[in-house]
Amino acid sequence: MVDAKFKKVMQSNKGCAVIMAGSDSDDKPREDKPSHIEQIAKSLESFEIPYEVRICSAHKQSKKLRIITKEYNAVGGSVTYIAVAGGTDGLSGILSYHALGPVISCPPDAPNESCLRNPPGSSNAYIVIPTNVGKFVAQIYAGVNPRFKELLEIEKTNKLRSLEYADEIIQAKYRERK
């Protein structure tokens, strides 16, 4: 069942996301890094993108996956799905075939080429680095959501300033060596 508050967010047509993971193992921290789902969630949060997280295995719960997708489709509105599945990744293909919104494959075991080999009729984007997902979703909706556009511009400006500062520092460092 789609959460009532999230339905309103979807119907606002400003853009939101559903992280659809094939297993709860994708929410386990690895070594010294946050979980794959956590990294995606933080990237969405950095652009103030509302999201939900769901667990549904395409291989073990294929009927349930179609039901969940049908529920989101019935709500209407603007939603992007992020498929988090490793191994043979049936999630990306099934989700992208049935979902009305765009699907991003972001496998926890990247590079995972199974996401790239979906059958005809299934379309998905492929993002290897989970921290890049939020920016991509913001870019999808920047044309209809002024806040996403503003945050994208701020991020770009900050990065350019950082690079300009680094250029000044490195020039000074090596100028002194001459």
HELIX and SHEET records of a PDB file:
HELIX    1   1 ALA A    4  GLN A   11  1                                   8    
HELIX    2   2 ASP A   24  ASP A   27  5                                   4    
HELIX    3   3 HIS A   36  GLU A   45  1                                  10    
HELIX    4   4 SER A   62  VAL A   75  1                                  14    
HELIX    5   5 GLY A   90  HIS A   98  1                                   9    
HELIX    6   6 GLU A  113  LEU A  116  5                                   4    
HELIX    7   7 PRO A  130  ASN A  132  5                                   3    
HELIX    8   8 VAL A  133  TYR A  141  1                                   9    
HELIX    9   9 PRO A  146  ARG A  175  1                                  30    
SHEET    1   A 5 TYR A  51  ILE A  55  0                                        
SHEET    2   A 5 ALA A  17  ALA A  21  1                                        
SHEET    3   A 5 THR A  80  VAL A  84  1                                        
SHEET    4   A 5 VAL A 103  SER A 105  1                                        
SHEET    5   A 5 ALA A 125  TYR A 126  1                                        
END                                                                             
